[in-house]
Amino acid sequence: MERFEPPDTTSQRQAFERDGFVLAHALITPDRVGSLHDRFERLFRGEFETGVSPDEVNWQEVDGDPTLTRQICNGWKADRLVAETVLSADLGRSIAELAGWPGARIIQDNLLWKPPGARSLGFHRDNAYLAWYTPRQMLTCWIALDDTTAEGGTVEFTVGSHRWRTGNDPSTHFHAPDDHRAPVVSAATAAGLEPRFHHVEASAGGGSFHHGWLWHGSGPNRSDRHRRALVLHCASSEARFDRSGFGQGNGSIYARYARLTDDVMDENHFPILWRTDGYRTPGI
Ligand SMILES: O=C(O)CCC(=O)C(=O)O
């Protein structure tokens, strides 16, 4: 994995604490961006290099609605280049350091492909879906695989909203809601706040890191260019299952990896990318 500029300066950490996100340049090289485009083609055609299916396949070429944003979660289990990218020790280290964790483990990757004309993704907060593990925290690295613009439906962050009241937000409509910002506008109104939005306009290979309680989503692609992103969602390396939350959020999908006799998160499914003591899950 090539080196990138990690967001490790004091001013970037302060910006992350204040705004709930930081922007990043050159997370991956242009060569890798091109190769990942090929892998996206294959995965959305149902070609799984390892012979293992991703955990969630929400769009396939054969029958997918062309107006929806295409989505696959945990493509790393199906494709070795996606795995090499999202299981990077450098990305894991940046995430752990921004979050103040002793290490980072992957919970989920997310392959998103919004072709010209495709509809929005509703605003949501990642942590709201995560009552099934503890500590209930996520920090995400979002990697643009195309040059992104507001018109092209890039991801939008609500500045500072990770500091708003937290809890089980009412479930939001993720795929193609009529008004993608409606949930955050109503949360802001309830709190007497005025939401301020930032569009991540990145060059392919760049992107951002965002906090698990930050409200975010994205509008329709009104441009004539594809908008693809590879997303890495991590938790603390110390995270354990919380059985009281198994029926909530996306627990019904991911709690299937819980063991019968303890709450340990199996590293075969949630590998540790980087830890302060130098540990990294063997075999990844
Ligand atoms: O790329 C998008 O539009 C949304 C991405 C997202 O929800 C995330 O990175 O957590």
The ligand as a MOL file (V3000), in Angstrom:
LIG
                    3D

  0  0  0     0  0            999 V3000
M  V30 BEGIN CTAB
M  V30 COUNTS 10 9 0 0 0
M  V30 BEGIN ATOM
M  V30 1 O -20.9410 8.6080 -0.4620 0
M  V30 2 C -22.0420 8.8920 0.0040 0
M  V30 3 O -22.8770 9.4850 -0.6310 0
M  V30 4 C -22.4220 8.4890 1.4260 0
M  V30 5 C -21.3080 7.8210 2.1330 0
M  V30 6 C -21.6070 7.4510 3.5430 0
M  V30 7 O -22.7160 7.3540 3.9770 0
M  V30 8 C -20.4590 7.2230 4.4130 0
M  V30 9 O -19.3060 7.3420 3.9610 0
M  V30 10 O -20.6520 6.9590 5.6140 0
M  V30 END ATOM
M  V30 BEGIN BOND
M  V30 1 2 1 2
M  V30 2 1 2 3
M  V30 3 1 2 4
M  V30 4 1 4 5
M  V30 5 1 5 6
M  V30 6 2 6 7
M  V30 7 1 6 8
M  V30 8 2 8 9
M  V30 9 1 8 10
M  V30 END BOND
M  V30 END CTAB
M  END
